[in-house]
Amino acid sequence: MARVTRRRWFLPETPDILGLLRRQVGVTIEGMDAFAAWAGGDVAAARTLRDLEHRGDDVKREVQRALSVAFVTPLEPEDLFYLSRGVDRILNESKDTLRESEVMDCLPDEAVADMAVLLAQAMRHLDEAIAGLGSDGGDAADAADAAIKAQRRIERVYRAAMGRLLAVDDLREVMARRELYRRCSRIGEIVVDVAERVVYAVVKES
């Protein structure tokens, strides 16, 4: 009797990469809220930020795994990878700013608190921008532009705070605060990088 050979057909995997990326952004929003709370004086929020940074790493790895097996992606894999990496850097740099504050024994002041709040707002704009990538490119670009505008407000706070340091005589305090201000400004620059990548992805898809 002839043996029947059965062929198994494997369909290509279609993971929800944009959904995973949105989840990573959601964790980062929580992290930036914790960063803002810590900068505003909530000491317990430091632990929350550290925990969320680890969760963000886990979701980033899920995004990378999904990219490695996906047969079709909603955007070019390079763009998705870049967006995920940028979002991860935002949360990492925020945790590093907290750690630097502890190492230098320099608590965040009003300027750091103001910049942290603006950064948390900017992350929500990035969430809207990335959500818009799956539908209307114009909505994504508008939200990305809002994130870039938030960075401009951060820069105004940064410059004013740096100017006030000229009146501080304690060199140790000047150096410590300048480092914290610069780190907050650098996080804002990463926000702009991510926002501009969203715009770039929209342009390529149009």
Phi, psi and omega in degrees: 000131183292139178277133180273123179266124179260130176263135178257125180258129181254121176281143179297146180286143178230069179294151180279083186291319177296324177296318177295319179296319177297323178295320177297318178296322179299317176297321180292324175299314177301318180296319180289329173296319177294321178299316179294321179295316177299314180297334178274000175116358180275097184298324182295337181293342178298317179295320178299316180298316180299316180297319182291328177297322177292319177297320178299321177299320180297316181291323177301318179295325176296319178299315181296319178296319179297320178297327183286340183247347185291132177280323178230138179237150182292336174226172176299136181307323180300318180293317180296318178298315182297317180297315180297317180296319180295316178299320178297319180296325179301314181289321179298315181294327178294316177296321179294326177295317177300314181297320179297320178300318180291316181299318182275358182053048182230106181290149178297143178255191184298323180296315178298318179298317180296317180293324180295320177297318179295324178294321177296320177295319180299324179296326177292325175294320178296323177299315178297321181296313181292324176297324180289344179295335180275357182223265185263116180298330179295321177296319180297316181293321179296317179293322177297320178296323178296322177295321179294321178295326177298322178297325178296323177292323176299318180296325177294318177296318180300311182295320179296319180293319178297323178296320180293335179295340179297337180267001181266127182274334182286108184298323180298316179294320180301312182295319182293314182292322178300320179296317179295318179298315182296322179296318178296318178297321181294322176299319177299324178293325177293321175304315179297318178303314180294315180299318180292330176292324175300313179300317180299318179296321179297316181299318182292327183277344184281000000 
